[in-house]
Amino acid sequence: MASEGPQDSAEQQHLSSSVNSYGSTDSSGEHNHLSNSHGNNHSNHQLPTPTAGRWVGADQEEEAIRRNLKYFFMSPCDKYHAKGRKPYKLILQLLKIIIVTAQLVLFGLSNQVVVTFKEENTMTFKHLFLKDYDESSDASFAVYTQQDVYDHIFYAVKQYLALADTTVGRYAYVFGVGVNGTALSLCQQYYKKGSIDPANDTFSIDPQIITDCIGVNPMSVPSASLGSNYKNFTLKFHKFINVTIEFQLKAINLQTIINNEIPDCYTFFITIVLDNKAHSGMVKIRLENQASIKECKDPSVSGQAQNYTRVAFDVAVALVCMLSLLLCGRSILRGIMLQQEFVQFFKEHLDRRVCWSDRMEFINGWYILLIVSDILTITGSIIKIGIESKNMSSYDLCGILLGTSTLLVWVGVIRYLTFFQKYNILIVTLRAAFPNVIRFCCCVAVIYLGYCFCGWIVLGPYHVKFRSLSMVSECLFSLINGDDMFVTFSEMQESSTLVWLFSQVYLYSFISLFIYMVLSLFIALITGAYETIKHQTQEPIHITDLHAFIAECKDAPSSGKFRGLETSPCSFFCCCDRTTTYEDVLLVN
């Protein structure tokens, strides 16, 4: 960009004051935050030329583009005074916040019923099929003798066969899913060859894994023939890896009727595992349960008809978000078109280039945020419609999409607070501190990861909170915030004096470094940015070419000079109409 002519401090202060609020002018056209002396310094609307330090008069085209730029960066209230148009797009965004939140709440209530039904059935299966099951010892539930292993296997199969006579719930068997078309598969995995002799410190292992399975059918044949089937199951304890019992059960979730929804039909995929891969003398036992949901055949609820209210509401939400998406996209497109005209004007009339920071002023980040939110909401609404029509069962994916979109919608509310000076200082402070905070976090992350890897390797075998990298990271982050400090210290096993001493140095150094230094510096960065912003409101700041160009327009929003670009309502959705190209049609930049 070519160098500008010299400007004195009064001119800089004038420009600084003029661009703080493009629409805040009174009826006389003077800015309410500018003194009369400043208002008279540049009454002829001039900008420095690249060839001399003199001011030249602005022609009609320059005034038009300057007025369009000023209107583009106005607040919604000033835009209403400028053209008299009601803020329909602003009302649309407020309506979207309400209906998207309502949709999320309705889905959350339905999802809670589904998750609760799955968890309660999983707990039921554990009590039904695991012998002597205790909830308090769920993570450490295990057996230690050969007879106990056989007892637990036969107990699970026996309970499965007598399910209809023992359980309180209503379950149905699923046939043809096991080996040889049976309903239940009882399998063991073992090494092809295994010979271990601890007395002589010798062993011979062939690591190839062999799987043997037998099938069991429930009560469809006489029980006597069943007894000679699975009770002859023999384990090779010297080389066996695990035993698995797999079967499926069907159930219906009737409690969805409370929410005026058709009950869902569930198929539970149950796997009981007796794990001996460690060969430590302890066979761990666990039950895994996966569920699939599908539409029930010929559902009938007495006194109730098919309810399409929620589906209609989801369709309405998707349509509102689609309209918001189109309006946001049109506003971004118009901003790009206005940017191109501004760049072209500077190049042809002033022979100057517009810097990238000025060009990015036309790309409103809030619009991009709203577009992402709209896309997530539309996608989540489509999945939710599929769930309510019993054609899909992606509750988790739908919850993530709707939850993220609602988060972005509520974050977008912050942009309305930026129109008020006292609230805007928060956003400006975060924006000013963000680059330094990111650089600081990158440096801290290196030290944090070092502590994570060190804690996982050294303390993992001795401390339950350091068993995996994710658990180490969660534990250290909790320590930074002052949580579970005493518990973390006290749960350290003293099986090794050297490791215990290392753990003390490790924990004390981490807590001292991150609480007393890292957090303090982090807060100092935010505080420093806040102090800088406060001083800038009282001192002249750097003014870009774009803001200086716009500041030359002294027309008040209520002056009536912005109404000349109004067109008929038929061009509302036409983004190629040149007479309305420069209007910000959604909210405000």
C-alpha positions in Angstrom: 0.0 0.0 0.0 1.3 3.4 -0.9 2.4 5.7 1.9 -0.1 8.2 3.1 0.4 11.9 3.6 1.3 13.1 7.1 -1.5 13.7 9.6 -1.4 15.6 12.8 -2.5 14.2 16.2 -5.9 16.1 16.0 -6.7 14.4 12.7 -5.8 10.9 14.2 -8.0 11.6 17.2 -10.8 12.6 14.9 -10.6 9.5 12.9 -10.4 7.4 16.1 -13.5 8.9 17.5 -15.4 8.7 14.2 -15.2 5.0 13.7 -16.2 3.8 17.1 -19.9 4.0 16.3 -20.9 4.6 12.7 -24.5 5.1 13.4 -24.3 7.1 16.7 -25.1 10.5 15.3 -27.8 13.0 16.3 -30.2 14.8 14.0 -27.6 17.5 13.1 -25.2 14.8 11.7 -22.5 15.3 14.3 -21.2 12.3 16.3 -22.3 12.2 19.9 -18.8 11.3 21.1 -16.9 13.9 19.1 -16.3 17.5 20.1 -17.4 20.4 17.9 -13.8 21.3 17.0 -13.2 17.8 15.7 -16.4 17.9 13.8 -15.3 21.0 11.9 -11.8 19.7 10.9 -12.9 17.6 8.0 -16.3 18.8 7.0 -15.3 18.4 3.3 -15.1 14.5 3.5 -11.5 14.1 2.1 -9.0 11.3 2.1 -5.2 11.6 1.3 -4.1 10.8 -2.2 -1.0 8.7 -3.0 0.7 11.4 -5.0 0.5 14.3 -2.6 -0.4 15.2 1.0 -3.3 17.2 0.0 -7.0 16.5 0.4 -9.3 16.2 -2.6 -13.0 16.5 -2.8 -15.2 13.4 -2.9 -17.4 12.9 -5.9 -20.9 11.4 -5.9 -19.7 7.8 -6.4 -17.4 8.1 -3.4 -20.2 9.4 -1.2 -22.4 6.5 -2.3 -20.0 3.8 -1.5 -19.0 5.5 1.8 -22.7 5.6 2.8 -23.2 2.0 1.9 -20.2 1.0 3.9 -21.5 2.9 6.9 -24.9 1.3 6.6 -23.2 -2.2 6.4 -21.5 -1.8 9.8 -24.5 -0.2 11.6 -26.2 -1.8 14.5 -29.8 -3.2 14.0 -31.3 -0.2 15.8 -29.4 2.3 13.6 -30.4 0.3 10.5 -34.0 0.5 11.5 -33.7 4.3 11.8 -31.8 4.5 8.5 -34.3 2.7 6.3 -37.4 2.1 8.5 -37.4 -1.6 7.9 -38.5 -3.8 10.7 -35.8 -6.3 11.9 -37.5 -9.4 10.6 -34.2 -11.3 10.4 -33.4 -10.4 14.0 -36.8 -11.7 15.1 -36.1 -14.9 13.1 -32.8 -15.5 15.1 -34.6 -14.9 18.4 -37.3 -17.3 17.4 -34.7 -19.9 16.4 -33.1 -19.7 19.8 -36.4 -20.5 21.4 -37.5 -23.4 19.2 -34.0 -25.0 19.0 -33.8 -25.0 22.7 -37.3 -26.5 23.0 -36.4 -29.2 20.5 -33.3 -30.1 22.5 -35.3 -30.3 25.8 -37.9 -32.6 24.2 -35.2 -34.8 22.7 -33.3 -34.9 26.0 -36.4 -36.2 27.8 -36.9 -38.9 25.3 -33.2 -39.8 25.2 -33.1 -40.0 29.0 -35.9 -42.6 28.9 -34.0 -44.7 26.4 -30.7 -44.5 28.2 -32.3 -45.4 31.5 -34.1 -48.4 30.0 -30.7 -49.7 28.6 -28.9 -49.2 31.9 -31.7 -50.8 34.0 -31.8 -53.8 31.7 -28.0 -54.2 31.9 -28.2 -54.2 35.6 -31.0 -56.8 35.5 -28.9 -59.1 33.3 -26.0 -58.9 35.6 -28.1 -60.0 38.6 -29.8 -62.7 36.5 -26.9 -64.3 34.8 -23.9 -63.6 37.1 -23.8 -65.8 40.1 -23.4 -64.0 43.5 -23.1 -60.7 41.7 -22.5 -57.6 43.9 -22.7 -54.1 42.5 -20.0 -52.8 44.8 -17.5 -55.2 43.3 -18.4 -54.9 39.7 -15.0 -53.8 38.5 -13.2 -56.6 40.5 -15.8 -59.4 40.1 -13.7 -62.6 39.6 -13.4 -66.3 40.6 -10.2 -68.1 41.6 -11.0 -71.9 41.5 -11.8 -74.3 38.6 -15.0 -75.3 40.3 -16.1 -71.7 40.5 -15.5 -71.2 36.8 -17.7 -74.1 36.0 -20.4 -73.0 38.4 -20.6 -69.5 36.9 -20.8 -70.9 33.4 -23.5 -73.4 34.1 -25.4 -70.9 36.3 -25.5 -68.4 33.4 -26.8 -71.0 31.0 -29.3 -72.4 33.5 -30.7 -68.9 34.2 -31.0 -68.3 30.5 -33.0 -71.5 30.0 -35.3 -70.7 32.9 -35.7 -67.0 32.0 -39.4 -67.1 31.4 -40.0 -68.5 34.9 -37.6 -66.4 36.9 -37.5 -62.8 35.6 -40.0 -60.1 36.4 -39.5 -58.4 33.0 -41.0 -59.6 29.7 -38.2 -61.0 27.5 -38.2 -63.2 24.4 -35.5 -65.5 23.0 -33.9 -64.8 19.6 -33.3 -68.1 17.7 -30.8 -68.7 14.9 -28.1 -66.3 16.1 -25.8 -68.8 17.8 -23.6 -71.6 16.4 -25.4 -74.1 14.2 -28.6 -72.0 14.3 -29.0 -72.2 18.0 -30.0 -69.3 20.4 -27.0 -69.4 22.7 -23.3 -69.9 21.9 -20.9 -71.2 24.6 -17.3 -70.8 23.4 -13.8 -71.1 24.8 -10.6 -69.8 23.3 -7.2 -71.5 24.1 -3.7 -71.8 22.7 -3.2 -74.6 20.2 -0.4 -76.0 22.3 0.5 -75.0 25.8 2.8 -76.6 28.3 3.9 -74.7 31.4 6.2 -76.1 34.1 7.0 -73.4 36.7 9.0 -75.9 38.8 11.6 -76.2 36.0 11.1 -72.7 34.7 10.2 -74.1 31.3 7.2 -73.6 28.9 6.2 -74.5 25.4 3.5 -72.3 23.7 2.0 -72.3 20.3 0.3 -68.8 20.1 -2.2 -69.9 17.5 -5.7 -69.5 19.1 -8.3 -72.3 18.8 -12.0 -71.6 19.4 -14.5 -74.3 20.3 -18.2 -73.6 20.6 -21.4 -75.5 21.4 -24.9 -74.2 20.9 -27.8 -74.3 23.3 -31.5 -73.9 22.5 -34.0 -72.9 25.3 -36.9 -75.2 26.1 -37.8 -75.9 22.5 -36.6 -79.5 23.1 -36.9 -81.6 26.3 -34.7 -80.4 29.1 -33.1 -83.8 29.4 -31.3 -83.5 26.1 -30.2 -80.0 27.0 -28.5 -81.3 30.2 -26.2 -83.6 28.2 -25.3 -80.7 25.9 -23.7 -77.8 27.8 -22.9 -79.6 31.1 -20.4 -81.7 29.3 -18.5 -78.6 28.4 -14.8 -79.1 29.5 -12.2 -76.4 29.9 -8.5 -76.8 29.2 -7.3 -74.7 32.2 -3.6 -74.9 31.4 -4.0 -73.1 28.2 -7.4 -71.5 28.0 -7.7 -67.7 27.3 -11.4 -66.9 27.9 -14.9 -68.3 27.8 -17.7 -66.3 26.2 -21.5 -66.9 26.5 -23.4 -65.0 23.7 -27.1 -64.7 23.2 -29.8 -62.2 22.3 -33.1 -61.1 24.1 -36.0 -59.0 22.9 -37.9 -56.5 25.0 -40.3 -53.5 24.6 -39.9 -50.2 26.3 -43.5 -49.2 27.4 -42.6 -46.1 29.4 -42.3 -44.0 26.2 -46.1 -43.9 26.3 -45.8 -41.3 29.0 -44.3 -38.9 26.4 -47.1 -39.8 23.9 -44.6 -41.8 21.8 -45.0 -45.3 20.3 -43.1 -47.8 22.4 -39.7 -49.0 21.0 -38.8 -52.6 20.4 -35.3 -53.5 21.7 -32.9 -56.3 20.9 -30.2 -56.8 23.5 -26.9 -58.4 22.4 -25.5 -59.9 25.7 -22.0 -61.3 26.1 -20.7 -62.8 29.3 -16.9 -63.0 29.3 -14.7 -65.0 31.7 -11.2 -63.6 31.0 -8.1 -65.6 31.8 -5.7 -64.0 29.4 -3.4 -62.8 32.2 -3.1 -66.4 33.6 -2.6 -64.9 37.0 -4.9 -67.2 38.9 -7.8 -64.7 38.8 -10.5 -65.2 36.1 -12.3 -61.8 35.7 -16.0 -61.9 34.9 -17.9 -59.1 33.1 -21.2 -58.8 31.2 -21.4 -56.6 28.1 -24.8 -55.4 26.7 -25.4 -53.7 23.4 -28.9 -52.6 22.3 -30.5 -52.0 18.9 -33.9 -50.2 18.5 -36.4 -50.7 15.8 -40.0 -50.1 15.0 -42.5 -52.5 16.6 -44.8 -54.5 14.3 -48.5 -53.4 14.3 -48.3 -51.2 17.4 -51.6 -50.6 19.1 -52.2 -48.2 22.0 -55.8 -48.1 23.2 -57.4 -44.7 23.3 -54.5 -43.0 21.4 -54.0 -42.3 17.8 -50.8 -41.7 15.9 -49.3 -38.5 17.1 -47.3 -36.4 14.5 -47.0 -33.3 16.6 -43.3 -33.8 17.3 -42.5 -34.7 13.7 -44.3 -31.5 12.6 -42.4 -29.5 15.2 -39.0 -30.9 14.0 -40.0 -30.1 10.4 -40.8 -26.5 11.4 -37.4 -26.2 13.2 -35.6 -27.5 10.1 -37.4 -25.0 7.9 -36.6 -22.1 10.2 -33.0 -23.1 10.3 -32.9 -23.5 6.5 -34.3 -19.9 6.1 -31.7 -18.7 8.6 -29.0 -20.5 6.6 -30.0 -18.9 3.4 -30.2 -15.4 4.9 -26.7 -15.8 6.6 -25.3 -17.1 3.3 -26.8 -14.1 1.4 -25.4 -11.7 4.0 -21.9 -13.2 3.6 -22.2 -13.0 -0.2 -23.3 -9.4 0.0 -20.4 -8.6 2.3 -18.0 -10.2 -0.2 -19.5 -8.2 -3.1 -19.2 -4.9 -1.1 -15.6 -5.8 -0.3 -14.8 -6.3 -4.0 -16.4 -2.9 -4.9 -14.5 -1.2 -2.0 -11.2 -2.7 -3.2 -11.9 -1.8 -6.8 -12.7 1.8 -5.8 -9.5 2.2 -3.9 -7.5 0.7 -6.8 -9.1 2.8 -9.6 -9.7 6.1 -7.8 -6.9 6.2 -5.2 -4.4 3.8 -6.7 -4.0 2.0 -3.4 -4.4 -1.6 -2.1 -6.6 -2.6 0.7 -4.9 -4.7 3.4 -6.2 -8.1 4.4 -7.2 -7.0 7.8 -9.6 -4.5 6.2 -10.9 -7.1 3.8 -11.7 -9.5 6.6 -13.9 -6.9 8.2 -16.5 -7.7 5.6 -16.5 -11.4 6.6 -18.7 -11.6 9.7 -17.6 -14.5 11.9 -21.0 -14.5 13.6 -22.7 -15.4 10.4 -20.3 -18.4 9.9 -21.1 -19.5 13.5 -24.9 -19.3 12.7 -24.4 -21.2 9.4 -22.6 -24.0 11.2 -25.3 -24.1 13.9 -28.0 -24.2 11.2 -26.4 -27.1 9.4 -26.0 -29.1 12.6 -29.6 -28.4 13.6 -31.0 -29.4 10.2 -29.0 -32.6 10.2 -30.0 -33.4 13.8 -33.6 -32.7 13.1 -33.6 -35.1 10.1 -32.1 -37.8 12.4 -34.6 -37.0 15.1 -37.5 -37.4 12.6 -36.1 -40.8 11.7 -35.9 -41.8 15.3 -39.5 -40.7 16.0 -40.7 -42.6 13.0 -38.7 -45.7 14.2 -36.6 -45.8 11.1 -33.3 -44.9 12.9 -31.9 -45.4 16.4 -28.9 -43.0 16.3 -29.7 -41.4 19.7 -26.1 -40.5 20.5 -25.3 -38.9 17.1 -28.6 -36.9 17.2 -27.8 -35.8 20.7 -24.3 -34.6 19.8 -25.6 -32.6 16.7 -28.5 -31.0 18.6 -26.5 -30.3 21.7 -23.6 -28.6 19.7 -26.0 -26.6 17.6 -27.8 -25.3 20.7 -24.5 -24.4 22.2 -23.6 -22.4 19.1 -27.0 -20.7 19.0 -26.7 -19.5 22.6 -23.1 -18.4 22.1 -24.4 -16.3 19.2 -26.5 -14.3 21.7 -23.2 -12.7 22.8 -23.1 -10.7 19.5 -26.2 -8.8 20.6 -24.5 -7.8 23.8 -21.6 -6.2 21.8 -23.9 -3.4 20.8 -23.7 -2.1 24.4 -20.4 -0.6 25.4 -20.3 -2.0 28.9 -20.9 -5.6 27.7 -18.8 -5.2 24.6 -15.6 -4.9 26.6 -15.8 -8.6 27.5 -15.8 -9.6 23.8 -13.0 -7.1 23.0 -10.9 -8.4 25.8 -11.3 -12.0 24.8 -10.4 -11.1 21.2 -7.4 -9.2 22.2 -6.1 -11.8 24.7 -6.8 -14.8 22.4 -3.5 -14.9 20.4 -1.4 -14.6 23.5 -3.5 -17.2 25.3 -3.1 -19.7 22.5 0.7 -19.2 22.3 0.9 -19.6 26.1 -1.3 -22.8 26.1 1.0 -24.3 23.4 4.0 -23.8 25.6 2.2 -25.1 28.7 0.9 -28.2 26.7 4.5 -29.4 26.2 5.1 -29.4 29.9 1.7 -30.9 30.6 2.2 -33.8 28.2 5.6 -34.5 29.7 4.0 -34.9 33.1 1.2 -37.1 31.6 3.6 -39.6 30.0 5.9 -39.6 33.0 3.0 -40.3 35.4 1.5 -43.0 33.2 4.8 -44.9 32.9 6.0 -44.6 36.5 2.8 -44.4 38.6 0.4 -46.3 36.4 1.1 -49.8 38.0 0.7 -48.4 41.5 -2.1 -45.8 41.3 -5.6 -46.4 39.9 -5.8 -42.8 38.6 -2.7 -43.2 36.4 -3.7 -46.5 34.6 -4.1 -44.9 31.2 -3.1 -41.6 29.5 -6.7 -40.3 29.5 -7.0 -41.1 33.2 -3.6 -39.4 33.9 -4.7 -36.3 32.0 -8.1 -36.1 33.9 -6.3 -36.5 37.2 -3.7 -33.8 36.5 -6.4 -31.4 35.3 -8.3 -32.0 38.5 -5.2 -31.3 40.5 -4.8 -28.0 38.7 -8.3 -27.0 39.8 -7.6 -28.1 43.4 -9.8 -31.3 43.3 -9.0 -34.6 45.0 -5.5 -33.6 46.1 -5.5 -35.5 49.4 -7.1 -38.6 47.8 -4.5 -38.6 45.0 -1.7 -38.5 47.6 -3.3 -41.1 50.0 -4.1 -43.7 47.3 -0.5 -44.1 46.3 0.6 -47.6 47.1 3.8 -47.9 49.2 4.8 -51.2 47.6 8.0 -49.6 46.4 9.8 -47.0 48.4 11.6 -45.6 45.4 8.3 -45.2 43.5 6.6 -43.6 46.5 9.4 -41.0 46.9 9.2 -40.3 43.1 5.4 -39.8 43.4 5.9 -37.2 46.1 8.3 -35.2 44.1 6.2 -35.7 41.0 2.9 -34.5 42.6 4.4 -31.6 44.6 6.3 -30.2 41.6 3.3 -30.5 39.3 1.0 -28.8 41.7 3.4 -26.0 42.6 4.3 -25.3 38.9 0.8 -25.3 37.5 -1.2 -23.7 40.3 1.3 -21.0 41.5 2.9 -20.2 38.2 0.9 -21.3 35.1 -2.5 -20.3 36.4 -1.2 -17.0 37.6 0.4 -16.2 34.3 -2.7 -17.3 32.5 -4.8 -14.9 34.6 -2.2 -12.2 34.1 -2.6 -12.4 30.3 -6.4 -11.8 30.5 -5.9 -9.0 33.0 -3.2 -7.4 30.8 -5.5 -7.5 27.8 -8.3 -5.9 29.8 -6.1 -3.1 31.0 -4.9 -2.5 27.5 -8.4 -2.2 26.2 -9.3 0.2 29.0 -6.4 2.5 28.1 -7.2 2.4 24.4 -10.7 3.8 25.1 -8.9 6.9 26.5 -6.0 7.2 24.0 -5.8 7.5 20.2 -5.7 4.1 18.5 -4.5 3.0 15.1 -7.1 3.7 12.4 -7.3 1.5 9.3 -8.0 2.8 5.9 -11.5 1.3 5.9 -12.5 3.0 9.2 -11.0 6.3 8.1 -12.9 6.1 4.8 -16.2 5.4 6.6 -15.6 8.1 9.3 -15.8 10.8 6.6 -19.6 10.1 6.3 -21.4 12.3 8.8 -25.0 11.3 7.7 -27.1 10.3 10.7 -29.2 7.2 10.4 -32.4 9.3 10.8 -31.3 11.8 8.1 -33.2 10.0 5.4 -30.2 9.8 3.1 -30.0 6.0 3.5 -33.5 5.4 2.2 -32.6 6.1 -1.4 -31.5 2.5 -1.9 -34.9 1.0 -0.9 -36.5 -1.3 -3.4 -39.7 -3.2 -3.8 -40.3 -6.3 -1.6 -39.9 -8.6 -4.6 -36.1 -8.3 -4.3 -36.1 -9.6 -0.7 -34.4 -12.8 -1.6 -32.5 -11.6 -4.7 -28.8 -11.3 -3.8 -28.0 -10.1 -7.3 -30.1 -6.9 -7.1 -27.4 -4.1 -7.3 -29.6 -1.6 -5.5 -29.6 -3.7 -2.3 -26.2 -5.2 -2.6 -24.8 -3.3 0.3 -27.5 -4.0 2.8 -26.7 -6.2 5.7 -29.9 -8.3 5.5 -29.6 -10.5 8.6 -28.4 -9.0 11.8 -25.4 -6.7 12.1 -21.6 -7.0 11.7 
